[in-house]
Amino acid sequence: MRLGIHVSIAGGMAKMAETAVSLGCEAVQIFSRSPRGGKAKDLSLPDVEKMKKILAENNIHPLVVHIPYFVNLASDNPDTRSYSIDVLVEDLERTETLGGRYLVTHVGHKRKDDPPESPEAFARVYSSIEEALRRYTGPVKILLENTAGMGQEIGCSFEALGVLINSFPEERLGACLDTAHAFGAGYDWTAPEGVRKVLTDFDEHVGLSRLCAMHLNDSKGTLGARLDRHAHIGQGNLGEETFRAILECDLLLHDLPGLLETPIDDHGDDLANMKKIRALRDL
């Protein structure tokens, strides 16, 4: 597995790349804009070219971009959904400009009175993605990320996620599997046999051929608590042995990007988490 971390773009793309090098990244994830909203700043092409050079010289790939959290492809508000589609298309284009391979997005949020994994909400997501892929025909692939099912989130069950993902061509739509989210949704990774069981379940409903990236996060929440709260590697309810088993699992491609989205409580936390996950892999 190619290990990396979500790195801030504060200070520009070249600075981000230098940070990724200092952290020992083999892959990297970023936002291409502020995740809090507002109009995206234009990308500086000289800065982007410098970033590409740094990443290439240090064999850091792929570059994965995460869409802002305010996007809701499942919204029943026409204006909100239209804006979300616009942002999705724009971020696909920005990812291509950056030389990124994948754009990760959460599935969306249902209405409060909708049932869990609402078919109507998923139908709106399908329509949103269909429109985005009609407008964007470039090489960047959308990756749908499983959720913990917290609040009004949809996309926590492999069954529902698989139906949606497999409705589109494999070259256009894939999956990003988050360990903490899956645990929160009730998928028990713990112990080596738990890892194989979860991945076999994922393969049955979504397909491991569709899995293009993983988010490696420990969980502050307990199994099935529907809580999306990440913890430092080995310090949550998944524990070191779970991550060692994931990294050793022969069901996963050897070059699959495994990206950390662990908390930054103190200076140096990113480096500490990267050292921990690499040590677990390289034992």
C-alpha positions in Angstrom: 0.0 0.0 0.0 1.2 3.5 -0.9 0.9 5.5 2.4 0.1 9.2 2.6 -1.8 11.8 4.5 -4.2 14.7 3.9 -1.9 17.8 3.6 -3.0 21.4 3.9 -2.6 23.6 0.8 -2.1 26.8 2.9 0.8 28.6 1.3 0.3 27.0 -2.1 0.6 23.7 -3.9 4.4 23.6 -4.0 4.6 24.2 -0.2 2.1 21.3 0.1 4.3 19.1 -1.9 7.3 20.0 0.2 5.3 19.1 3.4 4.3 15.8 1.8 8.0 15.0 1.3 8.9 16.0 4.8 6.2 13.6 6.2 7.5 10.7 4.2 4.4 10.5 2.0 4.2 8.0 -0.9 0.8 9.3 -1.9 -1.0 12.5 -0.9 -4.6 13.9 -0.5 -5.6 17.6 -0.5 -8.5 20.0 -0.9 -8.1 22.1 -4.0 -10.0 24.9 -2.4 -11.3 26.0 1.0 -13.5 23.2 2.4 -15.6 25.8 4.1 -17.1 27.3 1.0 -16.8 30.4 -1.2 -15.5 30.8 -4.7 -12.4 28.7 -5.4 -9.2 30.7 -6.0 -7.7 30.3 -9.4 -4.8 27.8 -9.5 -1.4 29.3 -10.1 0.0 27.3 -13.0 3.7 28.0 -12.1 2.9 26.9 -8.5 1.2 23.8 -9.9 4.1 22.9 -12.1 6.5 23.3 -9.2 4.3 21.0 -7.2 4.2 18.4 -9.9 8.0 18.5 -10.2 8.5 18.0 -6.4 6.0 15.1 -6.3 7.5 13.4 -9.3 11.1 13.7 -8.0 10.0 12.1 -4.8 7.9 9.4 -6.3 4.7 10.6 -4.5 1.6 9.4 -6.3 -1.3 9.4 -6.8 -2.4 12.9 -5.9 -6.0 12.5 -4.6 -8.3 15.5 -4.2 -11.2 15.6 -1.7 -14.2 17.7 -2.5 -15.4 20.3 0.1 -17.8 18.9 2.7 -20.6 21.3 1.9 -21.4 19.5 -1.3 -24.7 17.6 -1.1 -25.4 15.6 -4.3 -28.6 14.1 -2.6 -30.2 17.4 -1.7 -33.9 17.8 -2.6 -33.4 21.6 -2.9 -32.8 22.3 -6.6 -30.5 25.2 -6.0 -28.4 23.3 -3.5 -28.1 20.3 -5.7 -27.4 22.4 -8.8 -24.6 24.2 -6.9 -23.2 20.9 -5.7 -23.1 19.6 -9.2 -21.3 22.7 -10.4 -18.7 22.3 -7.6 -18.2 18.6 -8.5 -17.6 19.5 -12.2 -15.3 22.4 -11.2 -13.3 20.2 -8.8 -13.0 17.5 -11.5 -11.4 20.1 -13.8 -9.2 21.4 -11.0 -8.0 17.9 -10.1 -7.1 17.3 -13.8 -5.1 20.6 -13.8 -3.3 19.5 -10.7 -2.4 16.2 -12.2 -4.6 14.3 -9.8 -6.0 10.9 -10.5 -9.1 10.8 -8.2 -11.7 13.1 -6.7 -13.2 11.8 -3.5 -16.7 12.9 -2.4 -19.2 11.9 0.2 -22.5 10.6 -1.1 -24.7 13.2 0.5 -27.4 13.9 3.0 -31.1 12.8 2.9 -34.1 14.7 4.2 -34.7 14.3 8.0 -37.9 12.3 7.5 -36.4 10.0 4.8 -35.6 6.4 5.8 -32.0 5.3 6.2 -30.2 4.8 2.8 -33.3 6.4 1.2 -33.8 5.2 -2.4 -35.2 8.7 -3.3 -32.0 10.3 -2.0 -29.8 7.8 -3.9 -31.8 8.5 -7.0 -31.0 12.2 -6.7 -27.3 11.3 -6.2 -27.4 9.1 -9.4 -28.9 12.0 -11.3 -26.3 14.4 -10.0 -23.4 12.2 -10.9 -24.9 11.5 -14.3 -25.1 15.2 -15.1 -21.5 15.9 -13.8 -20.1 13.1 -15.9 -22.0 14.4 -18.9 -20.4 17.8 -18.4 -16.9 16.5 -17.5 -15.4 13.9 -19.9 -11.7 14.0 -18.7 -9.6 11.3 -17.1 -10.2 12.1 -13.4 -12.3 9.4 -11.7 -14.9 10.2 -9.0 -14.5 8.1 -5.8 -17.6 7.8 -3.6 -16.6 7.5 0.1 -18.6 5.4 2.5 -19.9 7.2 5.5 -20.5 6.4 9.2 -24.2 7.1 8.8 -24.1 10.0 11.3 -27.2 12.2 11.3 -28.7 12.4 7.8 -25.7 10.9 5.9 -26.4 8.3 3.3 -23.8 5.8 1.9 -22.9 3.9 5.0 -24.0 0.5 3.8 -21.9 -1.4 1.2 -25.2 -2.7 -0.4 -26.5 0.8 -1.2 -23.1 2.1 -2.2 -22.5 -0.8 -4.5 -25.8 -0.4 -6.4 -24.9 3.3 -7.1 -21.3 2.7 -8.0 -22.0 -0.2 -10.2 -24.5 1.8 -12.2 -21.7 3.7 -13.8 -18.7 2.6 -15.9 -15.7 1.5 -13.9 -13.4 4.0 -15.5 -15.6 6.9 -14.4 -16.7 6.0 -10.8 -15.0 4.1 -8.0 -14.9 3.8 -4.3 -12.8 5.2 -1.3 -13.2 3.0 1.8 -12.8 4.8 5.1 -11.9 2.4 8.0 -13.4 4.6 10.8 -16.6 5.3 8.9 -17.1 1.6 8.2 -16.5 0.8 11.8 -19.0 3.4 12.9 -21.6 2.0 10.4 -21.2 -1.5 12.1 -18.5 -3.2 10.0 -16.2 -4.9 12.5 -12.5 -4.6 11.3 -11.0 -5.8 14.6 -8.7 -8.8 14.5 -7.2 -10.2 11.2 -10.4 -12.3 10.5 -12.5 -9.1 10.9 -10.4 -7.4 8.2 -10.9 -10.2 5.7 -14.6 -10.4 6.5 -15.2 -6.7 5.9 -13.2 -6.7 2.7 -15.0 -9.8 1.5 -18.3 -8.1 2.2 -17.2 -5.0 0.4 -16.1 -7.1 -2.6 -19.5 -8.8 -2.7 -21.5 -5.6 -2.8 -19.2 -3.0 -4.3 -16.3 -4.9 -5.8 -12.6 -4.6 -4.8 -11.9 -3.8 -8.5 -13.8 -0.6 -7.8 -11.7 0.3 -4.7 -9.2 3.0 -5.7 -8.2 4.4 -2.3 -8.6 3.9 1.4 -8.8 6.4 4.3 -6.8 4.8 7.2 -8.3 6.3 10.3 -8.7 5.0 13.8 -12.1 5.6 15.5 -13.1 7.4 18.7 -16.5 6.0 18.3 -17.5 2.4 19.1 -18.7 -0.3 16.7 -22.0 0.7 15.1 -22.3 4.0 16.9 -22.7 6.0 13.7 -20.1 8.4 14.9 -17.7 10.1 12.5 -14.8 11.0 14.8 -11.3 10.0 13.7 -8.5 9.0 16.2 -4.7 8.7 15.9 -3.5 5.4 14.5 -3.6 2.7 17.3 -5.2 5.0 19.8 -8.9 4.4 18.9 -11.2 1.4 18.9 -9.7 -0.2 15.8 -6.2 -0.5 17.3 -2.8 -1.2 15.8 -3.5 -4.9 15.0 -6.4 -4.0 12.8 -4.2 -1.6 10.7 -1.4 -4.2 10.6 -3.9 -6.7 9.2 -5.2 -4.3 6.6 -1.7 -3.5 5.4 -0.9 -7.2 5.2 -4.1 -8.3 3.6 -3.6 -10.0 0.2 -7.1 -9.0 -1.0 -5.8 -5.4 -1.5 -3.7 -4.2 -4.4 -0.1 -3.5 -3.3 -0.1 0.0 -4.8 -3.5 1.1 -3.4 -3.2 4.5 -1.8 -3.8 4.5 1.9 -4.4 8.0 3.2 -4.5 9.2 6.8 -7.0 11.9 7.9 -6.0 11.7 11.5 -6.5 14.6 14.0 -3.9 17.3 14.6 -4.1 17.9 18.3 -0.5 18.9 18.7 2.4 19.9 16.4 4.0 16.9 15.0 0.9 14.6 15.0 0.9 14.1 11.3 4.5 12.9 11.3 3.8 10.7 14.3 0.9 9.0 12.6 2.8 8.5 9.4 5.7 7.0 11.3 3.3 4.7 13.1 1.4 3.4 10.0 4.7 2.9 8.1 6.2 1.0 11.0 3.1 -1.3 11.0 3.5 -1.9 7.3 7.3 -2.4 7.3 7.6 -4.8 10.2 
